[in-house]
Amino acid sequence: MRLKMNPYTLSLKHTPTILVRMLDQIPAERFAERLQPDRFNLIEMVAHLADWEDIFLDRLRQTVERPGSTI
C-alpha cells in the first residue's frame, strides 16, 4: 500500500530539482547581478537557503515529534 504524500512534504522533496531547473535558465554571468540594491542576488539567495536548511529541518522534526507544535 502506498501512502499519500503530504503536499508540503512533496514540495520539499522536489525543491532541489526545481531550483536546478530554474538556475539552469539563468546564465552564470548573471548570478551576481543585483536586480534591486537592497535585495539578495542569486548567489546570496541560494546561500541563504543553504544556511537555513538545518534550522528548517530541526523545526520540521519538532512538528513531527510533537504534534500541535508550530514551525
Secondary structure as UniProt FT lines:
FT   HELIX           7..23
FT   TURN            24..25
FT   HELIX           28..30
FT   TURN            31..32
FT   TURN            37..38
FT   HELIX           42..65
FT   TURN            67..68
//
